[in-house]
Amino acid sequence: MSRLPADPRVDQPAADALVLFGATGDLARRKLFPALYQLTRHGELDVPVIGVARSDWTDDRFCAQARSSIEDAVTDPDPAVVDRVMARLHLIGGDYADRATWEGLRDALDSHDSSQAVFYMAIPPGMFPQVATSLASVGLNERGRIVVEKPFGRDVGSAVELNETLHSVFPEERIFRIDHYLGKESVEALLVFRFSNTLLEPVWNRRYVRSIQVTMSETIGVEGRGAFYDEIGALRDVLQNHLLQVVSLLAMEPPVGPSAQFLHDEQAKVFAAMRPIEPDEVVRGQYVGYRDEPGVADGSDTETFVAARLEIDSWRWAGVPWYVRVGKGLAASAIEAVVEFQPPPRLLFDESATPPDRNLVRFRLGSRDGVTFALQAKTPGPDLDSQPVDVAVDFETALGERQGAYERLLADALAGSPRRFARTDVVEHTWRVVQPALDAPSAVHPYFRGSWGPAEADRILVAGDHWFVPTV
């Protein structure tokens, strides 16, 4: 009889070097250097960190930027830990089109006796193919694995083309595609809640669940990133990747085990059963004032809000509507998944004849993450009436400090564990789901900042359903 591997989290050798492309850019400043600090603080970073950038910076300037980014992001950083991070840093500056840049990188890795590096591409997606093929030109594709930030293409065709390019120089098992939602403790907790609590599994299906909603809302606008955002929009930026990944964790069948292959297999089955989103199942919105943002094209119809209804034609979920929405400039910042259950078969205890609220499970996936069960309890007094009560758990209070998403993802990439990264077929499936909405985009409806988006979003709801306001 076959057995699961002893440590199903680890599938490849541990890395002996970390190479950061785009090391002087915004992602490295905001996310990667603070994550490297936390890994160092916890004793999980013991390899050299080589930055590669087109910036003509010295090592001193590079370290100064890294130090500043840590001090901005971390409360009371330990100076000794910061110094240990700085001691690992080195920058290679040069044009990515110049072979000397790649020979310099190879020489730097040779000087550290590196044979298993992690190549992290914190660069614009248009540069992914150039970097991947340039690594191969000096033989470095044989000496490590590549980490690719989203977006993975703009549609099905470009995603397939990008995967083919990457596969021409790296095998699939050494391509780690980052969706930072998969690194969030609160998102991964969905799997534990579903498959470690026997009380949920019997009701987690079409017989008991009326609908499921996933909302990601932000109060901010595009915040100076108008030119970038105007080329992407909310559907490509968040719905196709982050929200669909959350849906897959809520909808998937129990995996055979915790290894990456088994988890990805079940995610792929969810997307294979998901109907492509038709244009009439999507509502797009744009906050008033978006077209005045710097970098936004005159008359732009790029959506800053999108809501969609999904259908999963599986044995477990056929007939259950799944609603997803994402937007900027909304009334609150929140990430939440709400599972709404069917009402009791008859009104038994409410002598006021007012139907009670339906039971809900709210998974709070944002900064104040936790879970809330919305139940019914007896109203005090002589009558047999009920009223809603919340049974809630705040994860930070209950569980203490948790790792940030990028800290966990960098640790996994260095350890060689692909479990929290996206597999090629899953990525292509998600693009297939949204492709009809990209091919025939619906009209964009205006909405005011501070609202919950355009009123037209109600159009995609099944009769009797409504949008739940996230808890914040």
Secondary structure, DSSP 8 states (H G I E B T S, - for coil): -----SSTT--S---SEEEEETTTSHHIIIIIHHHHHHHHHTT---S-EEEEESS---HHHHHHHHHHHHHHHSSS--HHHHHHHHHHEEEEE--TT-HHHHHHHHHHHHHTT-SSEEEEE-S-GGGHHHHHHHHHHTTGGGGEEEEE-S---SSHHHHHHHHHHHHTTS-GGGEEE--GGGG-HHHHHHHHHHHS-TTTGGGSSTTTEEEEEEEEE-S---TT-HHHHHTTHHIIIIIIIIIHHHHHHHH----SSSSHHHHHHHHHHHHHHB----GGGEEEEEETTGGGSTT--TT----SEEEEEEEB-STTTTT-EEEEEEESSBSS-EEEEEEEE---SS--S-TT-------EEEEE-STT-EEEEEEEEE-SSSS--EEEEEEEEEHHHHH-----HHHHHHHHHHHT--TTSB-HHHHHHHHHHHHHHHHS---EEEE-TTBSS-GGGGGGS-TT--------
